[in-house]
Amino acid sequence: MRLRSKIIAAACGSVLTLSVAPSAVAEQPDATAQQNEAHQRFQVLSSELRGQLAGHWFDAASGKLTVAVPSEQAAQRARSEGANAVVVQRSAADLDRLLARVRSEIGDGVPGVFGWGVDVRDNQVDVTVNTTRKTEATERFLAKVRGLAGVQVVETRSQQRQQAGTVQPGSPWWPGSESNCSIGFPATDSSGGKHFLTAGHCTNDANQAAYGQSGQQNRIGTSNVGGTRSVNAREGDMGVVAVTEANWTLSPSVNTWGQPAVTVTGSAEAMVGDRVCHSGNTSKWQCGEVKYTNKAVDYGGGLIIEGLIWTTACSLGGDSGGAWLLGDKAVGLHDGGPSKCVQNPTDGDMSLFQPVNEALRKWNLTLVTGGGGSDTEAPSAPANPRSTGVTSSSASLAWDASTDNVGVTGYEVLNGTTVAATSTGTTAIVTGLTADTSYTFTVRALDAAGNQSKQSAAVTARTSGNTGGGRTFTNDTDYPIRDYQVAVSPLRSTATGAAGNPVTVKVDATHTCQEDLNVTLVGPSGRTYPLMRTPGGNYSCHAFAAGRTFTVVPGAGEAASGTWTLRIGDNGPGDTGVLSSWSLTV
């Protein structure tokens, strides 16, 4: 929980703004009435249902708190308090025991395994694996945890890193002669001493000079005084810089990079489903949704950090230590994220932050806050929404800017009640769509206080059915390939006439043992066309080659139009992969 900017007046009378640089997110969340109410209801229910809550999250579709409980009686009690409730199989104690078992198997780290924690929505423990870094040790570990009921293995081809960056103007701070980090939140100690919180991996050197400008200029104070004010280990990623130089003042106003500043009014604990934003020196002002709380990450080299918050927000190198906000409440300090920003990120592309309250408690510091909370006026609805282009799996949208009494900080594109894309400007691209399908979108604006505008008029866009210049169609949705299961990926062809002779199928997939796989194409008629078969008997494993192309002669009367389906069955143990996309030329 943290969020903030710092303004510090330089010694010679000039003023230097050190903004709390938060990590990346995609919009401004919890100051909205619905999220505030959800957090308040949780405080009530956590007391009334003590020991019975297996998880909780904010459900954006209904605008309510949702709790997971082990009995219908507890669910009815939660509903009577105005919350959504689902009855689940595993209690919080069950999940804790399961997570402890996973931790014991991981020990000091397993190659490729970089995340593990409880997924409260699915009532299970998720283990995240980078498939590009798997070894035999990884396979042995995965064989063990897949045998545990309640454990889900999530496979990606990317993963986070703790971020560093180059010198940039704005709101950075510099540890000695190193590259910049970002300021988190200003705080004071019991004696009135001034400090700011930031990332532990930015403050690892004891008694290091901290500067407000590159080139070791405009000294602010000293980082990690006495060597006891920095942690970058299992406990967390957090550190303290003492502000000791004369005429530097602390401010609760967060730099939102061109938008009106947000004044921090306190701190909070983020829950799954919250919309959070962060400010950082490189990615600037970014927002997103909380996907996991209390989830661990393994950065490699023996560096494992537990208890982090994982979000869909964007972040970049140089954001480290920056401020994360829930409305006008501080929630975290930026820890790490992807090497580049992507839309609809997988687990390996998410941005992570350290809860700020943990850092405040550890060093007995008090957050610097201001009044705030007075802006209740929502922005105007975006005008003139329009489609500016489509592909078989995406739609490009644009709209006219909204206005606000203070300032608009971003926009959400809605597909029904679901947020399909976010933007800080007046354009967005919605991805992951189905070919040759009509979609209806609306857009709403948000301001720094979390107020939401009314939705815009609806705009309709139809994805194309053709991505290959005539009769080629693609499905680029990821499908996991799991032991003794079948990955099923359909696509719709709008081509006319009979299917070509031959039909060409291109498959982009990763798998460590292609000999385990049966690959089959199913035509609109229901006929099956084997593309690859497991050899049976004893065999050596070889990796499935990316971009593999197959051809098949269709049966008489097979039409080109309709639903074609690719099926990949994994008939062996210990090897898994991902079907990332496939295309069909008919």
C-alpha positions as CSV (number, residue, x, y, z in Angstrom):
1,M,0.0,0.0,0.0
2,R,1.6,3.1,-1.0
3,L,1.4,5.7,-3.4
4,R,2.8,9.0,-3.7
5,S,5.0,11.7,-5.0
6,K,7.5,13.7,-3.3
7,I,8.2,17.3,-3.7
8,I,11.4,18.4,-2.2
9,A,12.7,21.9,-2.3
10,A,16.4,21.9,-3.2
11,A,18.9,23.5,-0.9
12,C,19.6,26.5,-3.0
13,G,16.0,27.6,-3.0
14,S,15.0,25.9,-6.2
15,V,12.2,23.3,-6.1
16,L,12.7,19.7,-7.3
17,T,9.7,17.4,-7.6
18,L,10.4,13.8,-6.7
19,S,7.3,11.9,-7.7
20,V,6.5,8.7,-6.1
21,A,7.1,6.5,-9.0
22,P,4.6,3.7,-9.1
23,S,4.8,0.7,-11.1
24,A,2.6,0.0,-14.1
25,V,-1.1,-0.4,-14.1
26,A,-3.7,0.6,-16.6
27,E,-6.3,2.8,-14.9
28,Q,-7.3,4.5,-11.7
29,P,-9.3,2.2,-9.4
30,D,-10.4,2.1,-5.9
31,A,-11.5,5.7,-5.1
32,T,-14.7,4.8,-6.8
33,A,-17.7,4.3,-4.6
34,Q,-18.1,0.7,-5.5
35,Q,-14.6,-0.3,-4.7
36,N,-14.6,1.7,-1.5
37,E,-17.8,-0.1,-0.5
38,A,-16.3,-3.5,-1.3
39,H,-13.4,-2.8,1.0
40,Q,-15.7,-1.6,3.8
41,R,-17.8,-4.7,3.5
42,F,-14.8,-6.9,3.6
43,Q,-13.8,-5.3,7.0
44,V,-17.2,-6.3,8.3
45,L,-17.3,-9.8,6.9
46,S,-13.7,-10.7,7.9
47,S,-14.8,-10.2,11.5
48,E,-18.2,-11.9,11.3
49,L,-16.9,-14.9,9.3
50,R,-13.6,-15.2,11.0
51,G,-11.8,-18.4,9.9
52,Q,-14.4,-19.1,7.2
53,L,-13.2,-16.9,4.4
54,A,-11.2,-18.8,1.8
55,G,-10.6,-15.7,-0.3
56,H,-12.1,-12.4,-1.5
57,W,-12.0,-10.2,-4.5
58,F,-13.7,-7.2,-6.1
59,D,-16.0,-8.2,-9.0
60,A,-16.1,-5.4,-11.5
61,A,-19.1,-6.7,-13.4
62,S,-21.4,-6.6,-10.4
63,G,-19.5,-3.8,-8.6
64,K,-19.5,-5.9,-5.4
65,L,-17.2,-7.7,-3.0
66,T,-17.2,-11.5,-3.7
67,V,-16.1,-13.9,-0.9
68,A,-15.3,-17.6,-1.1
69,V,-16.6,-19.6,1.8
70,P,-16.8,-23.4,2.7
71,S,-20.5,-23.6,3.4
72,E,-23.9,-22.4,2.1
73,Q,-24.7,-21.1,5.6
74,A,-21.6,-18.8,5.5
75,A,-22.5,-17.8,1.9
76,Q,-26.0,-16.8,3.0
77,R,-24.6,-14.7,5.8
78,A,-22.3,-12.9,3.3
79,R,-25.2,-12.3,0.9
80,S,-27.2,-10.8,3.7
81,E,-24.4,-8.2,4.1
82,G,-24.7,-7.2,0.4
83,A,-21.7,-9.3,-0.9
84,N,-21.6,-12.0,-3.6
85,A,-20.6,-15.4,-2.2
86,V,-19.4,-18.7,-3.7
87,V,-19.1,-22.0,-1.9
88,V,-15.7,-23.6,-2.5
89,Q,-14.1,-26.9,-1.8
90,R,-10.9,-25.7,0.0
91,S,-10.7,-23.5,3.1
92,A,-8.0,-20.9,3.7
93,A,-6.2,-23.4,5.9
94,D,-6.4,-26.0,3.1
95,L,-4.9,-23.5,0.6
96,D,-2.2,-22.5,3.1
97,R,-1.2,-26.2,3.6
98,L,-1.1,-26.7,-0.2
99,L,1.0,-23.6,-0.7
100,A,3.4,-24.8,2.0
101,R,3.8,-28.1,0.3
102,V,4.5,-26.4,-3.0
103,R,7.1,-24.1,-1.3
104,S,8.8,-27.1,0.3
105,E,9.2,-28.7,-3.2
106,I,10.6,-25.5,-4.6
107,G,13.1,-25.0,-1.9
108,D,15.7,-22.5,-3.0
109,G,14.4,-22.5,-6.6
110,V,13.5,-24.7,-9.6
111,P,14.7,-23.7,-13.1
112,G,11.9,-22.0,-15.0
113,V,9.5,-21.9,-12.0
114,F,9.2,-18.2,-11.2
115,G,5.8,-17.7,-9.5
116,W,3.6,-19.5,-7.0
117,G,0.7,-18.4,-4.8
118,V,-3.0,-18.8,-4.1
119,D,-5.5,-18.0,-6.9
120,V,-8.5,-17.0,-4.7
121,R,-11.0,-16.9,-7.6
122,D,-10.3,-20.5,-8.7
123,N,-9.7,-21.7,-5.1
124,Q,-6.4,-23.3,-6.0
125,V,-2.6,-22.7,-5.9
126,D,-1.1,-21.6,-9.2
127,V,2.5,-22.4,-10.1
128,T,3.9,-20.3,-13.0
129,V,6.6,-21.8,-15.3
130,N,8.7,-20.2,-18.1
131,T,8.7,-23.1,-20.6
132,T,11.8,-21.7,-22.3
133,R,13.9,-22.4,-19.2
134,K,12.7,-25.9,-18.3
135,T,15.2,-28.6,-17.4
136,E,14.9,-32.2,-16.2
137,A,14.8,-30.8,-12.6
138,T,11.8,-28.7,-13.7
139,E,10.0,-31.7,-15.1
140,R,10.6,-33.7,-11.9
141,F,9.1,-30.9,-9.9
142,L,6.1,-30.5,-12.2
143,A,5.4,-34.2,-12.1
144,K,5.2,-33.9,-8.2
145,V,3.0,-30.8,-8.0
146,R,0.6,-31.9,-10.8
147,G,-0.2,-34.8,-8.6
148,L,-1.4,-32.5,-5.9
149,A,-5.2,-31.8,-6.0
150,G,-5.7,-28.1,-6.1
151,V,-2.5,-27.1,-7.9
152,Q,-2.6,-25.6,-11.4
153,V,0.5,-25.2,-13.5
154,V,0.4,-22.0,-15.6
155,E,2.9,-22.0,-18.6
156,T,4.3,-18.9,-20.2
157,R,7.2,-18.0,-22.5
158,S,8.3,-14.9,-20.6
159,Q,8.8,-13.7,-17.1
160,Q,9.4,-10.6,-15.0
161,R,12.6,-9.0,-13.9
162,Q,13.5,-6.5,-11.3
163,Q,13.8,-3.3,-13.3
164,A,16.6,-0.8,-13.6
165,G,16.8,2.2,-16.0
166,T,18.6,5.0,-17.6
167,V,18.6,8.6,-16.4
168,Q,15.4,10.4,-17.4
169,P,14.0,13.8,-16.4
170,G,10.9,13.7,-14.2
171,S,10.7,12.1,-10.8
172,P,13.6,9.8,-10.3
173,W,16.2,9.5,-7.6
174,W,19.8,8.2,-8.0
175,P,21.5,5.8,-5.6
176,G,25.1,7.1,-5.7
177,S,26.5,6.9,-9.3
178,E,24.1,4.2,-10.3
179,S,21.1,4.4,-12.7
180,N,17.9,5.9,-11.4
181,C,15.0,4.4,-9.5
182,S,11.7,6.0,-8.7
183,I,10.4,7.5,-5.4
184,G,7.7,5.6,-3.6
185,F,6.0,7.4,-0.7
186,P,7.3,10.0,1.8
187,A,7.1,9.1,5.5
188,T,8.2,10.3,8.9
189,D,9.6,8.6,12.0
190,S,8.5,9.0,15.6
191,S,11.0,11.9,16.0
192,G,9.8,13.7,13.0
193,G,12.7,12.6,10.8
194,K,12.0,12.7,7.0
195,H,12.3,9.6,4.8
196,F,10.8,8.1,1.6
197,L,10.1,4.5,0.8
198,T,11.3,2.8,-2.4
199,A,12.5,-0.6,-3.6
200,G,14.9,-2.7,-1.6
201,H,16.9,-3.6,-4.7
202,C,17.5,0.2,-5.2
203,T,18.8,0.6,-1.6
204,N,21.0,-2.5,-1.2
205,D,24.2,-0.5,-0.5
206,A,24.5,0.7,3.1
207,N,24.9,4.4,3.8
208,Q,24.9,5.3,0.1
209,A,24.4,8.9,-1.0
210,A,21.0,9.6,-2.6
211,Y,20.6,12.3,-5.2
212,G,17.8,14.2,-6.9
213,Q,19.7,14.7,-10.2
214,S,22.0,12.6,-12.3
215,G,25.7,13.1,-12.1
216,Q,25.6,12.9,-8.2
217,Q,24.0,16.4,-8.0
218,N,21.3,17.8,-5.6
219,R,21.8,15.4,-2.7
220,I,18.6,14.4,-0.9
221,G,20.1,12.3,1.9
222,T,21.3,8.8,2.6
223,S,20.0,5.4,1.5
224,N,19.9,2.4,3.9
225,V,21.3,4.1,6.9
226,G,23.3,1.7,9.0
227,G,22.7,-1.2,6.6
228,T,19.4,-2.0,8.4
229,R,16.9,-0.2,6.2
230,S,16.8,-2.4,3.0
231,V,15.3,-5.8,2.2
232,N,15.5,-7.6,-1.1
233,A,14.8,-11.3,-0.2
234,R,12.0,-13.6,0.7
235,E,10.6,-11.1,3.2
236,G,10.0,-8.5,0.5
237,D,11.5,-5.8,-1.7
238,M,11.5,-2.5,0.2
239,G,13.9,0.1,1.5
240,V,14.2,3.6,3.1
241,V,16.0,6.7,2.1
242,A,16.6,9.2,4.9
243,V,16.0,12.8,3.7
244,T,18.7,14.7,5.6
245,E,19.6,17.7,3.4
246,A,18.3,21.1,4.3
247,N,15.2,22.6,2.6
248,W,13.9,19.4,1.1
249,T,10.2,19.0,2.0
250,L,7.9,16.0,1.6
251,S,4.6,16.1,-0.3
252,P,1.7,13.7,-0.5
253,S,1.0,14.7,-4.1
254,V,1.7,11.9,-6.7
255,N,3.0,12.9,-10.1
256,T,0.6,11.6,-12.7
257,W,2.7,12.8,-15.6
258,G,0.6,15.5,-17.4
259,Q,-2.6,14.9,-15.5
260,P,-3.6,16.6,-12.2
261,A,-1.8,15.2,-9.2
262,V,-3.4,12.7,-6.8
263,T,-3.1,13.5,-3.1
264,V,-2.5,10.5,-0.9
265,T,-5.1,10.4,1.9
266,G,-4.0,7.1,3.6
267,S,-3.0,3.5,2.8
268,A,-4.9,0.3,2.0
269,E,-4.5,-3.3,1.3
270,A,-5.2,-4.3,-2.4
271,M,-7.6,-7.2,-3.1
272,V,-7.9,-9.3,-6.3
273,G,-10.1,-7.4,-8.8
274,D,-9.0,-3.9,-7.7
275,R,-8.1,-1.4,-10.3
276,V,-4.8,0.2,-9.3
277,C,-2.4,2.7,-10.9
278,H,1.3,3.5,-10.5
279,S,3.6,6.4,-11.3
280,G,7.1,5.7,-12.5
281,N,9.9,7.6,-14.1
282,T,9.9,5.5,-17.3
283,S,6.4,4.2,-18.0
284,K,4.9,7.3,-16.4
285,W,1.2,6.8,-15.2
286,Q,-0.1,3.3,-15.8
287,C,-3.1,1.4,-14.5
288,G,-4.3,-2.2,-14.4
289,E,-6.1,-4.9,-12.4
290,V,-4.9,-6.9,-9.4
291,K,-4.7,-10.6,-10.4
292,Y,-3.0,-12.1,-7.4
293,T,-2.2,-11.1,-3.9
294,N,0.5,-12.8,-1.7
295,K,2.2,-14.5,-4.6
296,A,5.9,-15.3,-4.8
297,V,8.3,-14.6,-7.6
298,D,11.7,-16.2,-8.4
299,Y,14.0,-13.8,-10.3
300,G,16.8,-16.4,-10.5
301,G,20.2,-16.4,-8.9
302,G,18.7,-17.4,-5.6
303,L,16.5,-14.3,-5.4
304,I,13.0,-15.4,-4.3
305,I,10.5,-12.7,-3.0
306,E,7.2,-13.7,-1.3
307,G,4.0,-11.8,-0.6
308,L,3.9,-9.6,-3.7
309,I,0.9,-8.2,-5.6
310,W,0.7,-9.2,-9.3
311,T,-1.2,-6.8,-11.7
312,T,-1.9,-6.4,-15.4
313,A,-0.5,-2.9,-15.5
314,C,2.4,-2.0,-17.7
315,S,5.8,-1.0,-16.2
316,L,9.4,-0.5,-17.5
317,G,13.0,-0.2,-16.2
318,G,13.5,2.8,-14.0
319,D,10.0,2.5,-12.4
320,S,11.5,0.5,-9.5
321,G,10.4,1.7,-6.1
322,G,7.6,3.9,-7.5
323,A,4.2,4.5,-6.0
324,W,1.2,2.3,-6.5
325,L,-2.3,3.7,-5.7
326,L,-5.8,2.4,-5.1
327,G,-7.8,5.6,-5.8
328,D,-6.1,8.0,-3.4
329,K,-4.8,5.3,-1.1
330,A,-1.1,4.1,-1.1
331,V,-1.0,0.4,-1.7
332,G,2.5,-0.5,-2.9
333,L,6.1,0.0,-4.0
334,H,7.1,-1.1,-7.5
335,D,9.1,-4.3,-7.5
336,G,9.5,-5.6,-11.1
337,G,7.8,-6.3,-14.4
338,P,8.2,-7.2,-18.0
339,S,10.9,-6.1,-20.5
340,K,8.2,-4.4,-22.6
341,C,4.5,-3.5,-22.2
342,V,1.9,-5.7,-23.7
343,Q,-1.9,-5.8,-23.9
344,N,-3.8,-8.5,-22.1
345,P,-0.6,-9.8,-20.3
346,T,0.0,-13.4,-19.3
347,D,1.4,-14.1,-15.9
348,G,4.9,-13.7,-17.2
349,D,4.2,-10.1,-18.4
350,M,2.6,-8.8,-15.2
351,S,3.9,-6.0,-13.0
352,L,4.5,-6.7,-9.4
353,F,4.5,-4.5,-6.2
354,Q,5.5,-4.8,-2.6
355,P,2.6,-3.9,-0.2
356,V,3.4,-0.5,1.3
357,N,1.9,-1.2,4.8
358,E,4.5,-3.9,5.4
359,A,7.3,-1.4,4.9
360,L,5.7,1.2,7.1
361,R,5.2,-1.3,9.9
362,K,8.7,-2.8,9.6
363,W,10.5,0.6,10.1
364,N,7.7,2.2,12.3
365,L,7.1,5.0,9.8
366,T,4.1,7.2,9.2
367,L,2.8,7.9,5.7
368,V,2.7,11.5,4.7
369,T,-0.9,12.3,3.7
370,G,-3.0,15.2,2.6
371,G,-6.7,16.2,2.5
372,G,-7.8,14.9,-0.9
373,G,-11.0,13.0,-1.5
374,S,-13.1,16.0,-2.5
375,D,-13.5,15.4,-6.2
376,T,-16.8,13.6,-6.8
377,E,-17.5,15.0,-10.3
378,A,-17.3,12.4,-13.1
379,P,-15.8,13.1,-16.6
380,S,-18.0,13.6,-19.6
381,A,-18.8,10.5,-21.7
382,P,-16.4,10.0,-24.6
383,A,-18.0,11.2,-27.9
384,N,-17.9,9.9,-31.4
385,P,-16.6,6.3,-30.8
386,R,-15.6,4.7,-34.1
387,S,-13.9,1.7,-35.5
388,T,-10.7,2.5,-37.4
389,G,-9.7,-1.0,-38.5
390,V,-10.0,-4.7,-37.8
391,T,-8.0,-7.9,-38.3
392,S,-9.2,-11.5,-37.8
393,S,-8.4,-11.2,-34.1
394,S,-8.5,-7.5,-33.2
395,A,-10.4,-4.2,-33.5
396,S,-8.9,-0.7,-33.5
397,L,-11.0,2.0,-31.9
398,A,-10.9,5.8,-31.5
399,W,-13.1,8.4,-29.8
400,D,-13.1,12.1,-28.9
401,A,-11.6,13.1,-25.6
402,S,-13.7,13.5,-22.5
403,T,-13.5,16.6,-20.2
404,D,-13.3,16.8,-16.4
405,N,-13.3,19.4,-13.7
406,V,-9.8,18.2,-12.6
407,G,-8.5,16.1,-15.4
408,V,-9.1,12.8,-17.3
409,T,-6.4,10.1,-16.5
410,G,-7.5,7.3,-18.8
411,Y,-10.2,5.3,-20.6
412,E,-11.7,1.8,-20.5
413,V,-13.1,0.0,-23.5
414,L,-15.9,-2.3,-22.6
415,N,-17.1,-5.4,-24.4
416,G,-20.5,-5.7,-22.7
417,T,-19.6,-5.4,-19.0
418,T,-16.0,-6.6,-19.4
419,V,-13.1,-4.3,-19.7
420,A,-11.5,-5.3,-23.0
421,A,-8.7,-2.7,-23.2
422,T,-7.4,0.4,-21.4
423,S,-5.8,3.6,-22.7
424,T,-4.4,6.9,-21.5
425,G,-5.2,8.4,-24.9
426,T,-8.1,8.4,-27.3
427,T,-7.3,5.2,-29.2
428,A,-7.1,1.5,-28.2
429,I,-6.7,-1.9,-29.8
430,V,-8.9,-4.8,-28.5
431,T,-7.2,-8.1,-29.1
432,G,-8.0,-11.8,-28.6
433,L,-11.2,-11.6,-30.7
434,T,-12.7,-14.3,-32.9
435,A,-12.5,-14.1,-36.7
436,D,-15.6,-13.1,-38.7
437,T,-17.5,-12.0,-35.6
438,S,-19.4,-8.8,-34.8
439,Y,-18.6,-7.1,-31.5
440,T,-20.2,-4.0,-29.8
441,F,-18.0,-1.8,-27.6
442,T,-18.5,1.2,-25.4
443,V,-15.9,3.6,-23.9
444,R,-15.8,5.3,-20.5
445,A,-13.4,7.9,-19.0
446,L,-11.8,7.9,-15.6
447,D,-10.3,10.7,-13.5
448,A,-7.6,10.7,-10.9
449,A,-10.2,10.4,-8.1
450,G,-11.5,7.2,-9.6
451,N,-14.8,8.8,-10.9
452,Q,-16.2,7.0,-14.0
453,S,-18.1,8.7,-16.8
454,K,-21.2,7.4,-18.4
455,Q,-20.5,4.9,-21.2
456,S,-20.2,6.3,-24.7
457,A,-22.6,5.4,-27.5
458,A,-22.0,1.9,-28.8
459,V,-19.7,1.2,-31.7
460,T,-19.9,-2.0,-33.7
461,A,-16.9,-3.7,-35.4
462,R,-16.7,-7.0,-37.2
463,T,-13.5,-8.9,-37.3
464,S,-12.3,-10.1,-40.7
465,G,-12.4,-13.8,-41.5
466,N,-9.3,-13.6,-43.8
467,T,-5.8,-12.8,-42.6
468,G,-3.9,-14.4,-45.5
469,G,-5.0,-12.6,-48.7
470,G,-7.8,-14.9,-49.9
471,R,-8.5,-18.2,-48.0
472,T,-6.3,-18.2,-44.9
473,F,-7.8,-18.0,-41.4
474,T,-6.1,-17.8,-38.0
475,N,-6.8,-18.5,-34.4
476,D,-4.1,-16.9,-32.2
477,T,-5.6,-17.8,-28.8
478,D,-3.2,-19.7,-26.5
479,Y,-4.2,-23.3,-25.5
480,P,-2.2,-25.3,-23.0
481,I,-1.1,-28.8,-24.1
482,R,-1.2,-30.9,-20.9
483,D,-0.3,-34.6,-20.2
484,Y,-3.1,-37.0,-21.3
485,Q,-5.4,-34.2,-22.4
486,V,-6.4,-32.8,-25.7
487,A,-6.0,-29.1,-26.7
488,V,-9.0,-28.1,-28.9
489,S,-8.7,-24.9,-31.0
490,P,-11.5,-23.9,-33.4
491,L,-11.6,-21.3,-36.1
492,R,-14.3,-20.2,-38.6
493,S,-13.7,-20.1,-42.3
494,T,-15.8,-17.8,-44.5
495,A,-14.3,-18.9,-47.7
496,T,-16.7,-20.1,-50.4
497,G,-16.8,-23.3,-52.4
498,A,-15.0,-26.5,-51.8
499,A,-11.9,-26.8,-49.6
500,G,-8.7,-26.6,-51.6
501,N,-6.6,-29.5,-52.6
502,P,-4.5,-29.6,-50.5
503,V,-5.5,-27.8,-47.3
504,T,-2.5,-26.3,-45.6
505,V,-2.2,-26.0,-41.8
506,K,0.6,-24.0,-40.0
507,V,1.0,-24.7,-36.3
508,D,2.9,-22.4,-33.9
509,A,3.4,-24.4,-30.7
510,T,6.0,-25.3,-28.0
511,H,6.3,-28.8,-26.6
512,T,9.4,-30.6,-25.3
513,C,8.4,-34.0,-26.8
514,Q,6.7,-34.0,-30.1
515,E,6.7,-37.8,-30.1
516,D,4.0,-37.6,-27.4
517,L,1.6,-35.7,-29.7
518,N,-1.2,-36.7,-32.0
519,V,-2.2,-33.7,-34.2
520,T,-5.5,-33.9,-36.0
521,L,-7.5,-31.5,-38.2
522,V,-11.3,-31.8,-38.1
523,G,-13.3,-30.3,-41.0
524,P,-16.7,-28.7,-41.0
525,S,-18.2,-32.0,-42.0
526,G,-16.8,-33.7,-38.9
527,R,-14.2,-35.7,-40.9
528,T,-10.9,-36.1,-39.2
529,Y,-7.5,-35.6,-41.0
530,P,-4.5,-36.9,-39.1
531,L,-1.5,-34.5,-39.4
532,M,1.0,-36.2,-37.0
533,R,0.8,-39.4,-34.9
534,T,2.8,-40.6,-31.9
535,P,5.2,-43.4,-33.0
536,G,4.3,-45.7,-30.0
537,G,6.7,-48.0,-28.3
538,N,10.1,-46.7,-27.0
539,Y,11.3,-43.4,-28.5
540,S,13.5,-40.4,-27.8
541,C,11.9,-37.0,-27.3
542,H,12.5,-34.0,-29.6
543,A,11.1,-30.5,-29.3
544,F,8.2,-29.6,-31.5
545,A,9.4,-27.2,-34.2
546,A,7.8,-23.8,-34.2
547,G,6.0,-22.8,-37.4
548,R,5.4,-26.4,-38.5
549,T,3.5,-26.8,-41.7
550,F,1.2,-29.7,-42.7
551,T,-0.8,-30.4,-45.8
552,V,-3.8,-32.7,-46.2
553,V,-6.1,-33.7,-49.0
554,P,-9.7,-33.1,-47.9
555,G,-12.4,-35.7,-48.5
556,A,-14.9,-35.3,-51.4
557,G,-17.5,-32.7,-50.7
558,E,-15.6,-31.0,-47.8
559,A,-16.7,-27.4,-47.9
560,A,-14.3,-24.6,-47.2
561,S,-16.7,-22.6,-45.1
562,G,-17.6,-23.5,-41.5
563,T,-15.7,-24.4,-38.3
564,W,-12.4,-26.2,-38.6
565,T,-10.8,-27.5,-35.5
566,L,-7.2,-28.4,-34.6
567,R,-6.8,-31.0,-31.9
568,I,-3.5,-31.8,-30.2
569,G,-3.5,-34.7,-27.9
570,D,-0.6,-35.3,-25.4
571,N,-0.2,-39.1,-24.9
572,G,2.9,-39.1,-22.6
573,P,3.8,-38.0,-19.1
574,G,6.1,-35.2,-18.0
575,D,6.1,-32.9,-21.0
576,T,3.7,-30.0,-21.6
577,G,3.5,-27.1,-23.9
578,V,1.4,-24.4,-25.5
579,L,-0.5,-24.1,-28.8
580,S,0.0,-20.3,-29.4
581,S,-1.6,-20.0,-32.8
582,W,-2.5,-21.9,-36.0
583,S,-3.6,-21.0,-39.5
584,L,-5.6,-22.8,-42.1
585,T,-5.4,-22.1,-45.9
586,V,-8.4,-23.6,-47.7
